[in-house]
């Protein structure tokens, strides 16, 4: 994964914020990336790789037996799209 891919995902999410079935459409737009979707409150980390309007993006490292969050693009294999609560 590289920084340009993360920026393109961020731009896509911002442009398509109101899109129904956003998760499936995002996966179709970026078939080479793995995505996980959740609420930001469910993420046990303060290390978002990118904070954006309405969501944070976290990097996922799948190089070992268990998935874990990382801030290292060199080992990242996917993204967590964590929605921020409005309020």
Secondary structure as GFF3:
##gff-version 3
##sequence-region A 1 87
A	DSSP	alpha_helix	3	15	.	.	.	ID=ss1
A	DSSP	alpha_helix	22	29	.	.	.	ID=ss2
A	DSSP	beta_strand	34	39	.	.	.	ID=ss3
A	DSSP	three_ten_helix	40	42	.	.	.	ID=ss4
A	DSSP	beta_strand	50	52	.	.	.	ID=ss5
A	DSSP	beta_strand	55	61	.	.	.	ID=ss6
A	DSSP	beta_strand	68	70	.	.	.	ID=ss7
A	DSSP	three_ten_helix	73	75	.	.	.	ID=ss8
A	DSSP	beta_strand	76	83	.	.	.	ID=ss9
###
